[in-house]
Amino acid sequence: MYVRIVKLTFMNDFSKEAASSLLVQLGKTKGFAAGMLFRMSVDISSTQRYSATIWPDKASEEKSWKLFGEGVLKKLKETGARVEISRGIINEMQISKDLDFRKFIVN
């Protein structure tokens, strides 16, 4: 499995909430359709949010990034948001083999 972690820092709480609504919709409509297994967001403060997505493999993550991720990143930066992205392989030993991420999908 492969993870993408995005740290977003917004100019204010209003821009964070507006962007967050868009990102949730994209996850539901395009992310899961592109193979995403799991998505989780954590608000760190009124202007910061971390979002983690888990993909079956690096190829799936890269394909989704090219399809819609790059465009969203550009739009977020135009609003003045600062974006930091980390990616990497999830070590299988860190996740129980019995955990089925598909059970967490909420429609």
C-alpha positions as CSV (number, residue, x, y, z in Angstrom):
1,M,0.0,0.0,0.0
2,Y,1.0,3.6,-0.6
3,V,0.2,6.8,1.3
4,R,0.0,10.4,0.4
5,I,-0.1,12.9,3.3
6,V,-0.9,16.5,2.5
7,K,-0.4,19.3,5.1
8,L,-2.4,22.4,4.2
9,T,-2.0,25.8,5.9
10,F,-4.6,28.3,4.9
11,M,-4.8,32.1,5.2
12,N,-7.8,31.9,7.5
13,D,-10.4,29.6,8.9
14,F,-13.0,30.5,6.2
15,S,-10.6,29.5,3.3
16,K,-9.8,26.3,5.2
17,E,-13.5,25.3,5.6
18,A,-14.3,26.2,1.9
19,A,-11.4,24.1,0.6
20,S,-12.1,21.3,3.0
21,S,-15.7,20.9,1.6
22,L,-14.2,20.7,-1.9
23,L,-11.6,18.1,-0.9
24,V,-14.2,15.9,0.8
25,Q,-16.3,15.9,-2.4
26,L,-13.4,15.1,-4.6
27,G,-12.5,12.2,-2.3
28,K,-16.0,10.8,-2.5
29,T,-16.5,11.3,-6.2
30,K,-13.0,10.9,-7.8
31,G,-10.7,9.5,-5.2
32,F,-12.5,6.3,-4.4
33,A,-13.4,5.9,-8.1
34,A,-9.6,6.1,-8.8
35,G,-8.8,3.3,-6.4
36,M,-8.3,5.1,-3.1
37,L,-8.8,2.8,-0.2
38,F,-9.0,5.2,2.8
39,R,-9.1,8.9,3.4
40,M,-8.7,10.7,6.7
41,S,-8.4,14.4,7.6
42,V,-7.2,15.9,10.9
43,D,-7.7,19.6,11.8
44,I,-4.5,20.7,13.6
45,S,-5.7,24.3,14.1
46,S,-8.2,26.7,12.7
47,T,-6.0,27.2,9.7
48,Q,-4.2,23.8,9.3
49,R,-5.3,20.4,8.2
50,Y,-3.6,17.2,7.4
51,S,-5.1,14.8,5.0
52,A,-3.9,11.2,4.5
53,T,-5.0,8.9,1.7
54,I,-4.1,5.3,1.2
55,W,-3.8,3.7,-2.2
56,P,-3.3,0.0,-3.2
57,D,0.1,0.9,-4.8
58,K,2.3,3.8,-6.0
59,A,0.9,3.6,-9.6
60,S,-2.7,4.2,-8.4
61,E,-1.6,7.2,-6.3
62,E,0.4,8.7,-9.1
63,K,-2.5,8.2,-11.7
64,S,-5.0,10.0,-9.4
65,W,-2.5,12.8,-8.8
66,K,-2.2,13.4,-12.5
67,L,-5.9,13.1,-13.1
68,F,-7.1,15.6,-10.5
69,G,-4.6,16.2,-7.7
70,E,-2.3,18.5,-9.6
71,G,-5.2,20.8,-10.6
72,V,-6.5,21.0,-7.0
73,L,-3.0,21.8,-5.8
74,K,-2.8,24.7,-8.2
75,K,-6.1,26.1,-7.1
76,L,-5.3,25.8,-3.4
77,K,-2.0,27.6,-4.0
78,E,-3.9,30.4,-5.8
79,T,-5.9,31.0,-2.7
80,G,-2.7,31.6,-0.7
81,A,-2.6,28.2,0.9
82,R,0.7,26.5,1.7
83,V,0.8,22.9,0.7
84,E,3.4,20.3,1.8
85,I,3.1,16.7,0.4
86,S,4.8,13.5,1.6
87,R,4.4,10.1,0.0
88,G,5.7,6.6,0.7
89,I,5.2,2.9,0.9
90,I,3.4,1.6,4.0
91,N,5.3,-1.1,5.6
92,E,3.0,-4.1,5.7
93,M,4.2,-5.0,9.2
94,Q,2.7,-1.7,10.5
95,I,-0.9,-2.6,9.5
96,S,-2.8,-5.6,10.6
97,K,-3.4,-7.9,7.7
98,D,-7.0,-8.3,9.0
99,L,-7.8,-4.7,8.6
100,D,-9.9,-4.1,5.5
101,F,-10.0,-0.4,4.6
102,R,-13.0,-0.9,2.4
103,K,-15.1,-1.2,5.5
104,F,-14.4,2.5,6.3
105,I,-15.8,3.8,3.1
106,V,-18.7,6.1,3.8
107,N,-20.9,7.1,0.9
